[in-house]
Structure formats: C-alpha cells, structure tokens
Amino acid sequence: MRVTSIFAIYGLFWVMAAFLVLPFGVRTHDELGKEKVLGQADSAPGNFDPRKLVIRATLLSAVMFAFFYANYFNGWITVEDLDLTTYFSH
C-alpha cells in the first residue's frame, strides 16, 4: 500500500470518527445552567471543546485504521466475502 493511500484512507477514517464522537459529552446551556444569548437555539452546545474532539477522533481513527490495515495484509474479510448475491440468489 502506498504512503499516499495510507494518508488518504486515514483521513477518511478521521473525518468519520470526528462525526461519530461529535455529540459525546456536549451539553446545552439549559443542562449546564448557563444563561443563553438572545436568539440562541435551545439545542446549541454550551461546552463544546474542539481539542477534545480532535483527540477523541484521532484515537478512534487510529484504532479503526489499525483494523483496516491488519485486514488489508491478513485478508480476514475480502471482496468475495461481501458478495451478497450468493446469499440471495435462488
């Protein structure tokens, strides 16, 4: 596998992980007991911390990429394993 492919695939895993961990630990102003700004949505986060998001996404994407890379070399799950037509054909 090329280095450029490794970076590209890891980047995809990182973006996916960032969206997965985005809602964890975030509370609204009402839940935190903070005063809201005039016109603010009720669901707006009151304690969003981008550093935590980056750290969590980096750790999760590293684990996901490690499994992907191990599967790439060991061939645990192949394209033939994902061919669902063999299961649904009559």
Rosetta blueprint (number, residue, H / E / L):
1 M L
2 R L
3 V H
4 T H
5 S H
6 I H
7 F H
8 A H
9 I H
10 Y H
11 G H
12 L H
13 F H
14 W H
15 V H
16 M H
17 A H
18 A H
19 F H
20 L H
21 V H
22 L L
23 P L
24 F L
25 G L
26 V L
27 R L
28 T E
29 H H
30 D H
31 E H
32 L H
33 G L
34 K L
35 E L
36 K L
37 V L
38 L L
39 G L
40 Q L
41 A L
42 D L
43 S L
44 A L
45 P E
46 G L
47 N L
48 F L
49 D L
50 P H
51 R H
52 K H
53 L H
54 V H
55 I H
56 R H
57 A H
58 T H
59 L H
60 L H
61 S H
62 A H
63 V H
64 M H
65 F H
66 A H
67 F H
68 F H
69 Y H
70 A H
71 N H
72 Y H
73 F H
74 N H
75 G L
76 W L
77 I L
78 T L
79 V L
80 E H
81 D H
82 L H
83 D L
84 L L
85 T H
86 T H
87 Y H
88 F H
89 S L
90 H L
